[in-house]
Amino acid sequence: MKIRMNATCLKCHFNKNLETALSLGDEATAFAFGKDLMRLYLSAPDDVSSPWFGPGVTALFQKYYGLGEDRYVEEKQLSNAYVLQRMDAIRSRVESQADPVYAGLQFSILGNYLDFSALQGKVSFDELDRMLDLGFTMDVEKGCYKKLCHDLETGKRLLFLTDNAGEIGFDRIFAEQIAAKYPQLEITFCVRGGPVLNDATREDALAVGVPFPVIDNGNCIGGTDLQQLSSQAKAALEQADVIIAKGMGNVETAYGCGYNLYYAFLIKCQMFADRFQKPMMTPMLVRELDG
């Protein structure tokens, strides 16, 4: 089913990419870039979600500005370094709580702040430090969390669909708490199949020391597009008893899939604020099977 790109999303997507183009060169080049971007929109199927355009946009930045596929490489490295420097302290704080799984979820969702695309020009490591200091005050929907815990207790396979670099380090801490409480679970992490924005790849999973098996989704789309998954990723989805999906891109691409999937993210765009009737930066835990 997925969440189709609407007019609000189209406007935001176009403006962000055009602003980036204007920051990289002259007005004439940005104008040509913008015209090609509009052609990309016009050529797309009507039912696609925003992440579908990722490879095409990357190709346009390569064409007009010579940018490599991994144009967020510096931001990814800084994000991974940030969480690595704090990992032991965060883990200790999480494990000191009465419910380390819930605490791990709180910090995993906070890690979704490390989104240099959705929060273009607004990501601050100092701000994330402040957010982490207040992490235990985060309110995650308790009814949905209770269902998640039940499914983790009764399931055998957990698939973790990751989102951004750096954030994947917070996901690691969360998954470690799940593994400690529910040792029967086989946990697998799934990352992107190649560079897309500042999303996590195998290299980022390795950089933050993810101790679980890691697979990739077989493509460079910032989400989980079921039609473009590798056979390995598709099998992992079908065999999982529980799936945790981080970030808005996974919501946009996987919504309506019918799997036992829990979306965990911060609201960082107007389309999501409107859909969920929540203010920006609200932490969300939403179960696919609940609609």
C-alpha positions in Angstrom: 0.0 0.0 0.0 2.7 2.5 1.2 2.1 6.3 1.9 1.9 8.1 -1.4 3.6 11.4 -2.0 1.1 14.2 -1.7 1.2 17.9 -2.6 2.7 18.9 0.8 5.4 16.2 0.5 6.1 17.2 -3.2 6.6 20.8 -2.3 8.9 20.0 0.6 10.9 17.5 -1.4 11.4 19.9 -4.3 12.2 22.9 -2.1 14.8 21.1 0.0 16.6 19.7 -3.1 16.5 23.0 -4.9 17.9 24.8 -1.8 20.7 22.4 -1.7 21.4 22.9 -5.4 21.4 26.7 -5.0 24.0 26.3 -2.2 26.3 24.3 -4.5 26.6 26.6 -7.5 25.1 29.3 -9.6 21.5 30.1 -10.3 21.5 28.9 -13.9 22.8 25.4 -12.9 20.2 25.2 -10.1 17.5 26.2 -12.5 18.5 23.4 -14.9 18.7 21.0 -11.9 15.2 22.0 -10.8 13.7 21.4 -14.3 15.2 17.9 -14.4 13.9 17.3 -10.9 10.4 18.2 -12.1 10.8 15.8 -15.1 11.6 13.1 -12.5 8.4 13.8 -10.7 6.4 13.7 -13.9 7.9 10.4 -15.0 7.2 8.7 -11.7 4.2 6.3 -11.2 1.4 7.9 -9.3 1.5 5.6 -6.3 5.2 6.1 -5.2 6.3 7.4 -1.9 8.9 10.1 -1.3 11.9 7.7 -0.8 11.3 6.2 -4.3 12.9 9.3 -5.8 16.2 8.9 -3.9 18.3 7.2 -6.6 17.0 9.7 -9.2 17.8 12.7 -7.1 21.3 11.3 -6.4 21.9 10.9 -10.1 20.9 14.6 -10.7 23.4 15.8 -8.1 26.0 13.7 -9.8 25.1 15.1 -13.2 25.0 18.8 -12.2 27.5 19.0 -9.3 29.7 16.0 -9.6 28.7 14.8 -6.1 29.4 11.1 -5.3 26.7 8.6 -4.4 27.6 8.9 -0.8 27.4 12.7 -0.5 26.6 12.5 3.2 29.7 10.5 4.1 31.1 13.1 6.4 27.8 13.5 8.3 27.6 9.7 8.6 31.1 9.4 10.0 30.5 12.2 12.5 27.2 10.6 13.6 28.9 7.2 14.1 31.7 8.8 16.1 29.2 10.7 18.2 27.4 7.6 19.4 30.5 5.5 19.8 31.9 8.1 22.2 28.7 7.9 24.3 27.8 4.3 23.8 29.0 2.9 27.2 27.5 5.8 29.1 24.2 5.5 27.3 24.1 1.7 27.8 24.8 2.1 31.5 22.0 4.6 31.9 19.6 2.4 30.0 20.5 -0.7 32.0 20.0 1.2 35.3 16.3 1.6 34.6 13.6 -0.6 35.9 12.7 -1.6 32.3 15.8 -1.5 30.2 13.9 -2.5 27.1 11.6 0.5 27.4 14.6 2.8 28.1 16.4 1.4 25.1 13.4 2.2 22.9 13.4 5.7 24.2 17.0 6.3 23.2 16.5 4.4 19.9 13.7 6.8 19.0 15.8 9.8 20.1 18.6 8.6 17.7 16.1 9.2 14.9 17.0 12.9 15.3 20.2 12.2 13.3 18.5 12.8 10.0 20.4 15.3 7.9 17.9 15.1 5.1 14.6 15.6 6.9 16.2 18.1 9.3 18.2 19.8 6.6 20.7 22.2 8.2 19.1 21.8 11.6 20.9 18.8 13.1 23.0 19.7 16.1 25.0 17.3 18.2 24.8 19.8 21.1 21.0 19.6 20.8 21.1 15.8 20.7 23.1 15.9 23.9 20.3 18.0 25.5 17.7 15.6 24.2 19.6 12.6 25.6 19.8 14.2 29.0 16.0 14.3 29.0 15.6 10.9 27.3 13.9 9.1 30.2 11.1 11.7 30.2 10.0 10.6 26.7 6.5 9.2 26.6 6.1 6.3 24.2 2.5 5.0 23.7 2.2 2.4 26.5 -0.5 0.2 24.9 1.6 -0.3 21.7 4.7 -1.0 23.8 2.8 -3.6 25.8 1.9 -5.4 22.5 5.5 -5.2 21.3 6.7 -6.8 24.5 4.2 -9.6 24.2 5.3 -10.3 20.6 9.0 -10.2 21.6 8.3 -12.7 24.4 6.4 -15.1 22.2 8.4 -14.7 18.9 11.5 -16.4 17.7 12.8 -14.0 15.0 13.1 -10.3 15.2 14.0 -8.2 12.2 15.3 -4.7 12.8 14.9 -2.3 9.8 17.4 0.5 10.5 17.4 4.1 9.3 20.2 6.5 9.7 23.9 6.2 10.4 24.7 7.1 14.0 21.1 6.2 14.9 22.0 2.6 14.3 24.3 2.8 17.3 21.3 3.7 19.5 19.4 0.8 17.8 22.2 -1.5 18.8 21.8 -0.6 22.5 18.0 -1.1 22.2 18.5 -4.5 20.5 21.0 -5.6 23.2 18.4 -5.0 25.9 15.8 -7.0 23.9 18.3 -9.9 23.5 19.0 -9.9 27.3 15.4 -10.0 28.2 14.2 -12.3 25.4 17.1 -14.7 24.8 15.1 -17.0 22.5 14.9 -14.3 19.8 17.1 -14.5 16.8 17.8 -10.8 15.9 18.8 -9.6 12.5 19.6 -6.0 11.4 18.7 -4.9 7.9 20.5 -1.8 6.4 20.3 -0.1 3.0 21.9 -1.8 0.0 24.0 1.2 -0.9 24.4 4.9 -0.2 21.3 7.0 0.1 21.3 10.3 2.0 22.8 9.6 5.5 21.1 6.2 5.9 23.0 3.3 7.5 24.7 0.7 5.3 26.8 -2.3 6.2 29.8 -0.1 6.8 27.9 1.9 9.4 26.7 -1.2 11.2 30.3 -2.3 11.3 31.4 1.1 12.5 29.2 1.1 15.6 29.8 -2.6 16.3 26.4 -4.1 15.7 26.8 -7.6 17.3 23.9 -9.2 15.4 23.8 -10.6 11.8 23.5 -7.8 9.3 21.8 -8.0 5.9 20.9 -5.3 3.4 17.7 -4.5 1.5 19.4 -4.8 -1.9 18.7 -1.3 -3.1 19.5 2.4 -2.5 16.0 3.6 -1.5 15.6 5.2 1.9 13.0 2.8 3.2 11.7 -0.7 2.6 10.1 -0.8 -0.8 8.7 -4.3 -0.9 8.9 -4.5 -4.8 12.6 -3.7 -4.8 13.9 -5.9 -1.9 16.6 -8.5 -2.4 15.5 -12.1 -2.0 17.4 -12.3 1.3 15.6 -9.2 2.7 12.2 -10.4 1.5 12.7 -13.8 3.1 13.8 -12.1 6.3 10.6 -10.1 6.4 8.4 -13.1 5.7 10.1 -15.2 8.3 10.2 -12.6 11.1 7.7 -12.9 14.0 8.3 -9.3 14.9 9.7 -6.4 12.9 10.9 -3.0 14.3 11.2 -0.4 11.6 13.0 2.9 12.4 12.3 6.2 10.7 9.7 7.9 8.5 11.1 6.4 5.3 10.2 2.9 6.5 6.7 4.1 7.3 6.3 5.7 3.9 7.4 2.6 2.0 6.2 -0.3 4.1 2.8 1.0 5.5 0.0 -1.4 4.6 2.4 -4.4 4.2 0.4 -6.6 6.7 3.5 -7.8 8.5 3.7 -7.7 12.3 5.7 -4.5 12.1 6.3 -1.7 14.7 7.3 1.7 13.4 9.4 3.8 15.7 10.3 7.4 14.8 10.2 11.1 15.5 7.8 13.2 13.5 10.0 15.4 11.4 7.8 16.6 8.5 4.4 18.3 8.0 2.8 15.3 6.2 3.4 13.1 9.3 2.3 15.8 11.7 -1.0 16.1 9.7 -1.4 12.3 9.4 -1.0 11.6 13.1 -2.3 14.9 14.4 0.8 15.4 16.5 3.4 18.2 16.7 6.8 18.1 15.2 9.4 15.9 17.0 6.8 13.8 18.8 8.1 10.3 19.5 6.0 7.6 17.9 5.5 3.9 18.2 2.9 2.6 15.8 1.9 -1.0 15.1 1.2 -1.9 11.5 -1.6 -4.4 12.4 -3.4 -1.8 14.4 -4.0 0.3 11.2 
